[in-house]
Amino acid sequence: MNKYIGTTTTTNLMNGSLTEELLLERGLRQCDSLSPFLFLLTTKGLHVMMTTMVESNIFFGYQVGKNEPTVISHVQFVDETLILGGIKAYVRFES
């Protein structure tokens, strides 16, 4: 993975002349074909984490409906994420 992220180079046009090649060490270019895949991986990871937190009673979402309420803890659309709810319990993580 680091090979694809850390091996990008670019040159700039300054006063009609190309500058020397610059190595881009972090991030992906906007038109990189790998970018949408990495975005999907991170949004899926956030979804799994939020679902696990709700099921573990660490985070609570809003309940919608009367008879069989549906819990909504987060909404993801295109490149936006809205987190709805709050923390039920404080959890201490030890390494």
N, C-alpha and C positions, 0 to 999 in steps of 0.2 A: 504494500500500500504506500509506504513512504517513497518508493521509487516513482510512483505516479504523481505524488504531491510535491516532492522536493526537487524534481528535475526539470522544471519549467524555466525557460529563459525568454527574455524579451529585449527588444531594442527600441529606442525612441528616436523620433525625427526632431532634431533641434537645429533651427536656422538652416534648414535644407540639407543637413548632414545627419547620417545615422550615428548614434552614440555607440559606445562599445556594449557588448552583450551583458545583460544583468541577469543573475540567477535569482529567481523567485523562490524563496525558501519556505514560505508558509502560505496555506490557503490554496484555493482553486480558482482558476479564471472563470469568469461568468459563462463563457461558451464551452467550457470543458464538458465532454460527454459523461464524465464520471460524477459530476456535480449532482444531477437529479437522483442518482442511485444512492449517494451518501446522504442526501436530504431525506430520502425515504427511510433509510436505516435509522437515522436519528429520530424521526417522527414516530416510527414504529417503537423504538426504544422508550420514548417518552410515554406513549400510549400504554405499553406493558407496565411501566413503572407506576403510572397513575392508577391503573386498574388494580395492581397489586396493593398499593397503599390504601385504596378504598376497601378492598376485600380484607385487609389486615386491620381495619379500623384505626388507621393512622390518620387518614384524610377522609373528610366527608364531602359529598357533593350535594347538589340540590335535588330534591325529589319532585318529579313531575307526574301528575295523575293521582286519582283518588283510590280506586279499587286495587290496582296493581301498580304502585308507583315505580317509575324508572329513575334511577340515580344518574345524574349527569355531573361528572366531575371535571370534564374538559371537552372542548370542542376544537377540532382541527379542520381548517379549510385552506386549501392551496398552500400559502406560506405564512399563515397566521395560526396562533394557538391561543385559546382563551381558557384559563384555568378558573373553575367555579367551585367555591366551597371554602373549607378551612381545615386546620389541623385539630384532630381530636385529642391526641396525646403527644407528649414530647418523648422522642425516642433518642436514646444515647447510643451512638455507634462507637464501638471500640475496635481498634486495629490490632 
